Amino acid sequence: MPIQFLDQRISVIPQGAAIPIPVAPASLLVGDIGLQTVGVLPGNASNVRVELNAMIIVDSLLAAGEYTIQISREGTPIFTAIYSGTDLESVNPPAYTVTDFPPAAQVLTGQVRYTFSIVQTAGVATGIVQGAFFGGSAAAGNS
């Protein structure tokens, strides 16, 4: 099937924000995109590929804390990174590139939703998000 460009989206928290990072079980949604797949040719539905790019700026992390960053497709985690103490601040801003091949059944619904979140899983809440970027694009086909 021919190569098809399907969609490209971004979600941004402007730099300079000061959003508290919650303690588990609640997580902070820092990015949310729905990649449109309505125009995919039926023969390409099982050959959709997605590239996601994410970046987050954090501050005031607790040395005794643990932080989990997660990217999910339709609520199912496809990427998880766990940081202890201030490790997340030392690589600030951390950036991630994640690829995905969504199932044809989700592609055929017309949109595949991806989310980017952070949560503090240990320690007392002190961290803040000062900005974030989450973007993605979808294409299909193999020739």
N, C-alpha and C positions, 0 to 999 in steps of 0.2 A: 504494500500500500504506500501511497505517496506520503512524504513528510508534511505534517500539518502543524502550524503554530496555533495553539488554542487560546492562551490567555497569559497575562502578566499582571500581578497586583502587588501593592506595598501597604504596610501598616507601620505607622511611626508614632513614637512618643518623643516630642521635641527635647533636645538637649537642654538641661536646666530644670527639668521636672524634679519633683521631690516626692515620689510615691513610696510609701512604706512597703517593705516586703513582709507579707504575712507569715505567721507560723502555721505549720501543717495542722489540720488537713486542708485549710483554705489556701489556694495559690493565687498569685497575681497574674492575670492575663495581660501580657505585654505586646502581643501581636495576634491578629486574627484576619485571615484572608480566605476567600472562597474563590478557587480557580474554576472558571467556567469551562465546561467540556461539552456544551450543547451541540457544537458544530462538528464533533468528532464523527468521522466516517465509521459505519458499523464494523468494517474490517480492521479498523485501528483501535477499537475500544479496549482490546487486551494488550495494546502496545503503547500506552500513554506513559510518558516519563515526566517527572516533576523535579525541578531543582529549587531548593529553598535556601535562602541566605538570611542569617540572623546575627544581630549584634546587640549587646546590652551594656550600659554603663551603670555601675553600682558604686556605692560608697557606704561608709559607716558600718561595715560588717563586723560581727562579733567574733573574736578569736576562738571562742568555744562553740561557735555555730557550725551548722552544716547546711548547705544550700544545694537545691536540685533545680536544674534547668531542663525543661522538657519541650520537645516539639511533637505534636500529635496530629494524626489524620483522623478526622471524624471521631475524636475522643480516644483513639488508640495510640499509645506512645510509639513513635518510630525512632526517636533519638532521646537519650537521657545523659546528662553530665552531672556528676556529683562533686562538689567542692567542700573541703574542710576549712574552717576558720576563715582567714583572710586570703586564701589562695585565689579566690575569684577576683579579688581586688588587685592582686599582683599581676594578673594578665589583662588588666582593665584597659581597653574594653575587649572582652573575649568575643570572637566571631566564629560562626559555624556555617558550614555548607553541608546540606543534607540532601540526598537524592531519594526518590521514592517511585515505585511503580504501583499506582493504586489499582485495586481490583476492577475488572471490567464492570461489575455490577454497580460500583460506586461511580465510575466514569459515566455510565449510561443514565444516572440520575440528573445529569446536566451541570453538576457542580461538586467539587471535592473541597471540603473545608479543612484548613490547617490552622493550628494554634501554637503559640509560643508562650511559655509561662515560666515563672520562678516561684519557689517556695522555700522557706526556711524549715528544715526538718529537725533541727536540734538547737537548743539555746533559747535565749530571750530575744525577742524581736528588736533589732536596732538598725538593720540595713535599709537602704533606700535605693530606688531605681532613679537614675538621673537622666535617662534617655534610652531609647531602644529603636531598632529597625528590624522589620521582618518583611521579606519579599519573596516572591516565587513566580515561576513561569512553568507552563505546561506545553508539551508538544507530543505529537503522536506519529506513528509510521516508522518504516524501517528501510526505505529506499528513496 
